[in-house]
Amino acid sequence: MRRWIYLGVSWLVLSGLLAGLLTCPRVQKGMLPIARLLVTWDLNLSDRLLATLPPLKADPDFLFLGIDDSSMAMGEEDPEVVSRIRPLSLMAEPFPWSREVWATATERLLDAGARLVVIDLLLVAPGKGDATLQAVLEKHAGRVVLASSLSPPATSQGFAGGFGSLVDPSETILPGEGNALPSTGFVNFRPDLDGNVRTVRYYDTLESIAGMPDRPESKVYPSLSAAVLEALGEEIPLMARRNAVRIPFAPDLTAINAPRPLYEIFWPSTWERNYRNGEQVRDKVVLIGPAAAQFHDNHPTPAGTLLGPQLHLNAIAAARAGAFARPISAKWSAFLILGAGLIAMVIVGRLQRPWLALALLTFATLAFVGGARIALGTGAILPLLGPLASLCLVGATGLAFDHARIYRERLLLRRALERRVSAEVMEEILANPSSYLNQLGGLRKQVTVLFSDLRGFTSLSESASPEEMVSRLNAYFDLMVGEIQGTRGMVDKFIGDAIMAIWGSVPSLPPSEGVKQAVASAMGMIRQLECLNERWKTEMGPESAPQWAMGIGIHCGEAITGNIGSESRLELTVIGDAVNLASRLEGVTKRYGVALLVSEAAAAHLRDDPDQWVLRPIDRVRVSGRRSAVTLFEPLSVAKSAPVLVEAVPDFSEAFAAYQRCDFEIAAERYAKLAARFPGDVSTRTLMTRCREFGGSPPPSDWEGAVTLDSK
């Protein structure tokens, strides 16, 4: 037990700390340097994983005209040629140039047959040449995309600080609110903690950039790459429409789409030689954007430093190829980290041989990496650093403890046995001390646990004298114990008016047989109590006779069975989660107005005998003291339960299935029909009411179909 406590504490501390540092912003804020380091390592590991995906392929129909250093140096070129050609003379002036340059470039490219022109510049303030550019944009409606920007709020005080704003091109270029000519898209990219750009948001909201959750009325804005794809009549896959996604930035794509100097389309010789008087831009998408060093539009990525327009080209190529993946949520990342540590704890805890445990830990590490690669193929990015570090650290801590524990146990056993057994026996025990200790400490077995309790016993006991209450309890216990023992069960203990019974401990029973015997016993107990109530009515009269009701919970699972107690008193009993859950199920019966509930683990053993048992699904809940949810069933005997209820089980199952898959309107309708057929059924009314509430206010998207019961 001490070993498991140590392993459990190690798991909680190490895995919990890793989960907090890698997934919880508050923990990261409090331990920023180490959190930044771990997050950076994790991102780098995921970069290596993404590098295994097929590289993006550049589309030759995309052309990047860069405002490069040579285009910025028009004033140093041939003065006669520059002065003769108006756009070149305008480019010879200090930047920012007149918007007539962009108007002329757009006109030339579109007249030459370009399919689309994209201007990756924020033209937010009025400037020279706006009227000329506006005229060109109106003339070529739908064939030009301009850049906008999502500006974060000046403060981060929630709604008080605002949501930021969308910075659109100047009204002197796009006059009038809601003017759709041309399309616009924001150019923002959000770097990760290490400064690298890895993620793309094809659509975003002002709330999102302010660090707040979206609202139903949140307006969604397209990015520049999304606006380009929309203008081309192409759709972005659903997964990437409202989520930040990772894309495999490709160095080859950057080389193919390297910037070509903007001035070449105006210079007569280069226009004729390099573009064949415009033939080379026919049917192409031309992106005009900054490339000179003075723009500082360089962004580090896992593939190296890219220009802003090259980021957009990568994003467009990824969307067209569907080559992106989405990191799983922080909640699931934390679950994987804790789960990996738990696996390491179980491996070290269950395996007594360190070398075997080490081999299995190594296999688990390789299996997780392989699973992460498989998941990547489906579009999900699993965290690597957290789970692998959790697995290794918890495993190493457990192995170190085992080494010290084994040495100590051997020493204690030698001291305890050297005067009581022969040397040969002592050496045999020392060779396998865990087997000897397990025999003394108990065994793990699959058992079926039943808990029963009388409802409202406190008020019942207050209305009767002590002698009457003892007499009634004894009569009650006589009948209940007879039912339990008649089905090979063991009465473990009486707890006031409650009974705990076990099947599969002493004597041993297969789990399937143990469950069926326990359920048969429970139904017999319910019938015996009904007969007892009728007997009391006959003996005492309807008005004086007590009417007792009971609740029974049954669960099948692994528990520890053995002699437990003190040196002066030992008791053969079972302990573990199976016992706790059975007790919780008994308490839950009151909420749903049923006398008997079984867990899904117990129900599984009844399904293989459909001629004898049918199962009515009641609900899926998280009981107090337990993280995982459990589905509750009311077992019905085909031969002995009410036929009308047995016949309605398929209808209950269909209604519950609709509820579990979040079809709340259908589920509410079906439960309403069942409530009309069974007006006194509490569980049906409960689920009907809940489905109607969820129909108006749905649960979170990650809802697992379970409700939490806070009380025992």
N, C-alpha and C positions, 0 to 999 in steps of 0.2 A: 504493500500500500504506500509505503514511504517513497518507493521508487516511482510509482505513478504520480504521486504528488509532486515530486521533484520534476519529472518530465512535464507535467501539466503546467507548473509554474514557469519552467523554461519556455514552454510553447507560448504561454500567454505573454510573457515579458518580451521575448525575442520577436515572435511573429507579430504581436500587437504593436511593438515599437516600429517595426518595418512597415506595417500597414499604415500606421499614423504618418510616418515620414514620407511615404510615397503616395498617399491618397488623401490625406486630411489637410486642407489648407491651414487650419488653426495650428496644428502641430508643426507644419512646415514653417509657419511664421515664427513660432517660438524657438525653432532650432534651424534657422535659415541656412547657415553655412553647410552643415552636414546634409540637410534636406536637399539643398541645391546640388551638392555633389552626387547624392544618390539618384536624384531625378535625372541628372545629366548622364550618369552611367546607364540608367535604364533606357533613356532615349537613344544612346549610342548603340546599345544592344539591339533595340528594335530597328535601328537603321541597318544593321548588318542582316537582320532577318528580312527586311524589305528588299535588300539588295539581291536576294535570291529569286525575286519575282522576275518575269521576263521584262526586259527594258522597253521603255516607250519608244515608239517609232515616230520620227518627225514626218509631218505631212508637207511635201514639197509645194503644195498650193498655198502655204502661209509664207509671207515675206515680211521681214523686219527691216524697216528703214529707220536707221538710228540717227538721232541728232548728235553726231559724234564731233570729235575735235576738228576734223577737216571741214565739216559743215559750219562749225562755229568760227572758222578762220577765213571766211569769204573775203574779208577786207584785205587779206594778204595775197589773194589770187589775182589773175590778169584783170586789171582795172577796166580795160576796154570791154571785155566780155561781160564782166559783172555789171557794169553800168548799163549795158545794152539789154540785159535780161532782168525784168523787174523783180521777180522773186529772189534772184541772187543779190540784187542791190539791197533789197530789204534784209536779207540774211547777213549782209556786211555790216549792218547796224548792230549796236550792243543788244544782247538778249535781255528781256524777252522781245521777240520780233513782233512785227505787226501780224495780226490774225489773217491778213491777206495771204501770208505765206501758206498757212494751213488750208485756206480756201483754194489757192492756186494748185497746191499739191493734190488736194482731194479731187478737184475738177480734172486735173490731168490724168490721174490714176483711173477715175471712173470712166472718163471718156475713152481711155485705152482699153476698157473692158474689165477692169477689176471688179470682182464680185462684191467686195465690202472693204471699206476703209475704216480703220480704228485709230483714233487719236488718243494716245496715252499721255495726255497732259491735262493738268487741272487749270482750266481757263475760267477761274472763279471771279476775277475782277474785270470790269469793263476795260477795253483796250482799243488800240488802233486797229482798223480793219474789221471791226465786229460786223458792220453792215454787210460787207462783202462776204464774210464767212456765213452769216445768217442766210443770205440769198442762195449760196451754194447748198447749204443744208436743206433748205426748203425745196430746191430744185431736185435734189437727189434723196428724196424722202425714203427712209427705210434702208439706205445703203451706207450709212455712216453711224459709228458708235463713238460716243464721247466719254471721257472719264469724269467720275464724281468721287467723293470721299465721304466716309463715315467718320465724323469727328467725335471722339469721346468727350464726356462732360468734363468741365473744369474741376469739379470736386467729385468725391465718391460717397456722398451722403444719401444714397438711395434716391427716392423720389424728390427729396428736397434739392438734390444736386442736379436734377434733370437727367435726361437720357442721352445727351449729346445732340448732334444734328447731322443732317445730310447736306453736304456742300456740293451743290450742283453747278454746272457752268453758268456764267453770267447771263442775266436776263437780256442783255443786249445781244446775246447769241441765240438764246432760247426764250423769247418773250412769251409771257402768258403762262399761268399755272396750268399744269396738266398737258402741255404741248408734248406730243409724242414724237416729235421730229427733232433730232434723231434719238435713238436709244442711248441710255447712259448706264454705266455700271461702276460701282466703287472699286478702287484700286488697292484697298488696304489688304495687307497680309499681317498676321499676328505671329511674331516670333515666339519660340518656346523659351523656357527658363535659361537655356544656354545661349540664346541669341540666334539660333538657327531657325529658318523657316522650314517647317515640315508639313504643316496642315494648310488646307485650302477650305475656305467657306465660299461656296458658290452663291449662297444667299445668306443674308444676315439682317438683324434688326438693331435698332438703336438701343433697346434694352440689353441686348446681348453684349454689345461693346461697352456698356456701362457696368457689366458684371452682375446684372439682375436677370431673373427669369422672364421669359416672354409672357405676354398677356394675350388673351383671345383677340384683342383688337390691335395687336402689334402689327405694324406694317413691315412687310418683307421686301428687302431691296436686293436686286441682282448684282453680282460682281461684274467686273469688266469681261471676264472670260464667259460668265453665264449670259451676259447681254450679247456677246458675239455669237454664242451657240444658238440663242433664241433668234437672232437676226438671220442665221443660216437655216432656221427651221429644224434644229436638232434639239432633242430633249436630254436633260441630265438625269441619270438614273436616280430613282426615288431615294436611295440611301444617302445620297450626297446633296439632296435638295435643301435640307434644313440642319444638317449635321456637319461639324468640322471633320474632314477626312484627311488621311495621310495619302500622299501620292509619291510614287518612285521617281524623284527628279533624275533626269537622264543627261549626263554630260554630252553624249552623242547628239541628243536633240539640240543642245545649246550650240554645238559646232555647226550643225546643218542650218540652224536659224540664227547664225551670227549676224550682227547688224551690218547692213550695207549703207554707206553714206547717203544721207537724204539729198545732198546737193546734186547727186548724179542724175536725178530725174529732171533737173532743170538745165544742167550743163549739156549743150547740144551733142558733143562728141560722145560722152558717156551714155546719154539717153539712146543714141543711135547704136553704139557698140555693145553696151551691156544689157540694154533692154529692147534692142531692135525696134526702136521707135514705139515702144509700148506693147509689142507682141508678147514680151516676157511676163507682163503683169495680167494678161488676160485670164479671167476666171480665178484669180488669186485673191486671198484675203491679205490686205496690206496693213501692217501695224506700224504706226509712226510713234516713236517714243524716245526718251532720253537715253543716250549712250556715252556722252562725254563725262569726264571725271568730275567736272564742276557741278553736276547734278546730284552727285552722291546717292545715286539710285542703285546701289549695290547691296545685295542681300546674301548673307551666308546661308548655305543649305548643306545637307549631307553630301551633295554631289559637287560642292565647291561654291564659289561666289557667282551669283547670277544677277543680271540686270533685271529691273522691274518688269520690262516687257517680256523678257525670257521666262519669268515666273508665270506670266499669263499664258504664254505659249505652252509651257509644261502643263498648266492646269487644263487648258483646252484639249491637249493631246490625251491627258489622263481621262477626262470626261468622255471623249469620243471612244476610247478603248475600254472604258469601264475599269480602269486600272487604279483602284484606290481601296483603302481599307479604313475601318473606323476603330479606334481604340475602344475597348470595353469600358463600361462605366467605372467610376471610382469604387462604388459599392461592390461590384463583381471583382475588381482588382484586389480589394481588401479580402474578399471571400477566398480568392485563390491563394493569397499570401498566408492567411490563417489555415486554409485547407492543406497547403503544402507542409506547413509546420506540424499540423495534426497528423498527416501521413507519416512524417519522420518520427513523431512521438509514438505512433502505433507500431511502426516497424521496429524501432529500438525497444519499445516496451514489450512486444510480443515475442521477438526473437532473442534468445538468450546467448546466441553465438555472435560475437562482435564482427567476425569476418563475413558471416552470412548477412548480417544487418548492413554492413558497409557495402556489400555487393548489391543488395536490394536498393539501398539509397542511391547508388550510382545508376542503377537501372531506372529508378524513378526520375532522376535528373535528366537522363537521355530521353526518356519517354515524354517528359514535359516539353522539352525542346522540340521533339518531333511533333507533338500535339499542337504546339504553337505554330509550327510551319503549316500543318494541315489547316488549322483555324484561319491562318492568313489567306489561304486559298479560297476561303469562304467569305473573306472580307472583314474578318475580326482580328484585331491586334491584341494578343495577350501580353501582359507584362512579363518580363523575363527576370529582371534583377530581384524583385521582391520575392516571388515564389521560390526561385532557386536559392537565394540567400537564406530564406526561412527554412527550406528543406535541409540545407547543409549545416546551418548554425544549430538548429534544434537537434539534428542527428548527431553532430559532433559533441554537443553538450551531453546528450543522452549516453553516447558511447563512453565519454570520459567519466560520467557518473557510474556507469555499469562497471568500468574497470576498477574504480575505487570500491564500489559495492561488493563486487565479487571477491576482492582481496579481503575485505572486512568480514564477509560472510564465511569465507573459508577459515579465517582465524577464530571467529566465534563458534563455528561448528566444531572445529578441532578441540577447543577448550571444553565445549559442552559434552562431547562424545568420547573423548579419549579414555575416560574412566568407566564408560558405560557399555561400549560395544567393542568388538574385536577390531584389531587393526585393519583386517581385510574389509569389514563392513564400513568402517569409518572412511577408508580410502574410496570405496564405491560411492558413498554419500557425497564425499567431497568432490568427486568427479562430476556429479550431477546434482548440486545442492538445490536447484530450483524445483526439481521434481519432488524432493522430500518436503520442501517448504510448502509447496502447493497442496500436498496431501494434508498437511497440518492446517493450512489456512482456508481450505475450501476449494470448490470446483466451479467452473463456469458451465452452465447448462442452459439449454433452451427450455423454458418453462412457460406455462400458462397461468396467469395470476388473475384471480377474481376478488373484487372488493364489493361488499354489499353494505348498505346502511339504511336505517329506518329514517324516513323523512319526518321532520318536526318532532323528534323524540323528546326534546326538552319540554315542549308544551304538553306532550302526552304524559310525561313523568310527573308534571306538576298537578295533573288532574286525578291522579290515583295515589293511593297509600303506598308506602314502601313495600309492604307485603304483597299487595296486588301486582305491583310493577315487577317484582322479582318473579312471581308466579307466572305472569304473562311472558316475560323474557325467557324463562326456562322452557315454557311450552314452545315459544318461537324458535329458540336455538335447537331444541330437540328435532323439530321438523327440518330446519335448514341443514344441520349437521348430517341427518339421515340422507338428504338429497346429495350432499357433497360426497360423503363416503360411499354412497351407492354408485357413484360414477368414478371410483378409484381416485378421488381427490383427497388431499390432506388439508385438514383445518389447521392453518398456521397459527392463528391467534384470534382472540376476541378483543376488540378495542371498544369498550363500552357496549353500544348496541350494534357496532360494525363487526363484520366477519371478513377475515382474509384467508383465502384458500388457494392451494397450489396444485397444479397437475404437471407431472413430469419430473418432480424432484425426488420424492420417495413415494411409490416406486417410479422408476423411469418409464416414460412414455414417448413415443414419437410426437413431434409437435402437432401434426395434423389430428391425431387421435386425442391429444390433450385438449385442443381447442374444442373439438366436437363434444367431448365429455363435459367440458366446463359450460358450454352453451346449453347443453341438455340439462345440466344441473341447475343453471340459472333459471331456465323456464320452469323446471320443477319447483324451484324455490318460490317463484312468483305464484304458481298455482297453489302451492301449499299455504301461502299467506292468504290468498283469497278464500281458501277453505277454512282457515283459522278464523278469519273475520266473520264468515258465515256461521261458524260454530259459536262464536261469542254472541252473535245476534240472537241465536236460538236460546242460548243459556241465559243471557242478561236482558234480552229485549232490544229492539232496534234503537231506542233512544239512549240506553245506558252503555251499550257495547262499544268498545273502542274500534276504530277503523284505521288500521295501520297500512301504510304504503311504503314501498322500498324502491331503492335505485341500485342497479348493479352495473359495474364496469369490468370489462374483460380485455386483457392485452396479452399477446404472446411475444416473448422476446428473451434475450439473453440476460441471465442474472447469476449472481454468485450464491451458491448454496453451501452451507456448512454449519459447524457449531460456532455460534457467536454469543458472546457474553463475557462474564468475568470469571475469575478463577473459582469463585464459589457457586456460580450458576451459569451453565451453558444451555443454549437453546438452538435446536436445529431449525433454521429458517432460511429465507432467501432475501437478498438485498440487491438493489440496482435500479436502473431506469425503468425496467419492466414493471417493477412494483409501484414506483411513483406514478407512472402513466395510468396504470389500472385504477389507482386511487383517484387520480384526477378525473378519469372517465366516469366514475361513479358519481362524483359531484356534479358533472355536466348534465347528467340525466334530468336534473330538476329544471334546467333551462329549457329543455326541449319537450318536457312532458311525457317522457318515455321511461319505462321501467328498466330497460336493458340497452346498453350500448357496447359495441365492440370496436376495437381499432382496426385499421386497414390490414395490419399484420395478422391479426386473428381472422379477419374476414377472408383473407387469401386462402386459408385452410378449409373454409366452408364452401368455397366456390367449386371445388372439385367434386361436390356431391349435390348437384342441382335438384335431384329428385327428392332430397330431404330438406334442403335449406334454400331460402331466397334472402337476399340482402336489400334492405331499403336504405338508400343513402340519406343521411340526416344533414350533415354539414362538414365543412373542413375548417379546423380551428387550430390555434396555438394555445395550448393550455398553460396555466401559470407554472413558471419554473422550467419551461422547455422552449428551445428556440425553433425547432423544426415543427412544421404543421402536421396534423394527423387527420385523416378522413374518418368520420364516424358513421357507423352503420347500425341499424336495428335488425338483428337476425330474426327471421320468421320461419317457423316450422311449416312445411308444406302440408303436413298431415294435421297439425294441431292448432295452428294460428287461425285467425279469422279469415275465411276464404276471400271476402271482399277486399281485405287489405293485401293479401297475397297476390290477388289478381291485378291490383293497382301498382305493384312494384315496378313494372316497365314504365308506367307513366311517371312515377317518382324519379326513376333513373333518367328519363329524357329531360325532365325539368331540371334536375341537378346538373346534368351534362351541359345544358344551355347556360346555366348560371356559371359553371366553371369556365366556359369559353367566353364569358362576358357578354352573351346575348341576353341582356337583362330584360328587355321588353318581352322576348319570347318566354323566358323563364318565369317572369311575373305572371304572364297570361296562363301558363300551364299550372303554376302553383295556385292561382286563383281558382281554376277549375277543380283542382284537388281539394282546396279548402271548402269548396261548395259540397263536394262529395263527403268530406270528413270534417265537419264543422268544429269538432272538438279537438282536432289535432294541432297541438301547439307548435310543433316543428314546422309544419306546412305554413302556418300563418307567419311565423318568424322569417322564413325564407322569402315568402311573398312580399312582406313589408320591406325586407332588405333589398330585394331586386328592384322594387319601385324606387327606393331611395337612391340606389346606384344608377338607375336610369336617368334620374335628374342630376345627380352629382356622382359621376363615375369615379371609381378608385384610381390610384396612380397607375401609370403604364406598366410598372414592374410588379403589379399586384399578382400574387401567386394563388389567388382563389381562396384565401384563408382569412378568417377573422381572429383577433386576439381576445382571449378571455382572461381578464386581469385577476379575477378572483378565483379561489380554489373551489 
